Amino acid sequence: MLLTLTTTHHPATDLGHLLVKHPDRTHTFDVPVGTAHVFYPEAGERRCTAALLLDVDPAKLAAQGRGRGRHSATTPETFTLGRYVNDRQYAASSLLASALSRVFRSALRGESRDRPELAGTAIPLEVRVPVLRCRGGADVAVRLFTPLGWAVTATAVPLDEAYPEWGDSRYVDLTLTGTLRVADALNHLYVLLPVLDDAKHYWVAPDEVDKLLRAGAGWLGDHPERALIARRYLAHRRALAGAALERLAAQRPVDEPTADDDVDEVPARAGGARASL
């Protein structure tokens, strides 16, 4: 599965300093489900793109799946054969978010030893996730990313281009463009990729509330879809989602009106939905 991050900031190769990954090298990391690679398909003064490629080992993924508790989200691979035959190697999901947190740890915290002032500066960014599992269709991706300052293009991927009458799949081709800090962009992805996937690959413990609030600092409390985000990120565990929303509410100014947190889920439509916004 693949995610790319592009900037036209000048010089664009400063992206390497912000991600703490040199553009002239390929960086490889062991992760619990396989291997993550970071490389730069293009690295020039005017435009620079960093790519995160996650190579999932089916055997490792199956072994991790066998150890999941009852508080992981329901996924197609919960039946025996599905642990080995599934979309987890190809479609962006919570697996990619976990890899992102592993390889871009300093960038997520907004730290850059060489460009500290740039780390705190909003720069032009484009994020592309060509295949993203998106429960509820492209509309949900638009609802989640647009309030954060992104221009969103989310196009449903057809089941088979040769047979358009079959309709759309559950996947979208997602492109985000905006002017944001790299740390903010990465934290948005870290939280919202699992939310869109809505099928976390690991057991969701109470400490996931702290992870959510830490990654959502500065934006989640004001997000109009914060209830949906909390429920999905926390694998629909009502107690944990309620605790997260209570802590977010406590952080809001007393005189600030509170939005209705009982937001209905968007039902998944057969074949998905096509949207380009």
DARA-V738906 format. One record per backbone hydrogen bond with DSSP energy under -1.0 kcal/mol. NH is the residue of the N-H (numbers start at 0). CO is the residue of the C=O. If there is no record, write none. Layout:
# DARA-V738906
nh;co
NH;CO
NH;CO
This chain:
# DARA-V738906
nh;co
2;51
3;127
4;49
5;125
6;47
11;44
13;10
14;11
15;12
17;13
18;14
20;15
24;21
26;37
28;35
30;33
33;30
34;54
35;28
36;52
37;26
38;50
43;46
47;6
48;41
49;4
50;38
51;2
52;36
53;0
54;34
56;32
60;56
61;57
62;58
63;59
64;60
65;61
67;64
71;68
77;74
82;79
83;80
84;80
89;86
90;86
91;130
96;92
97;93
98;94
99;95
100;96
101;97
102;98
103;99
107;103
108;104
109;106
110;105
118;114
120;117
122;179
124;177
125;5
126;175
127;3
128;173
131;171
132;91
133;169
134;195
136;133
139;136
141;137
142;138
143;139
144;140
145;141
147;144
148;145
149;144
150;176
152;174
154;172
156;170
158;166
162;159
165;162
166;163
168;156
171;131
172;154
173;128
174;152
175;126
176;150
177;124
179;122
184;180
185;181
186;182
187;183
188;184
189;185
190;186
191;187
192;188
194;190
195;191
196;192
197;193
207;204
208;205
210;206
211;207
212;208
213;209
214;210
215;211
218;215
219;215
222;219
225;222
228;224
229;225
230;226
231;227
232;228
233;229
234;231
235;230
236;233
240;236
241;237
242;238
243;239
244;240
245;241
246;242
247;243
248;244
249;245
251;248
255;252
262;260
271;268
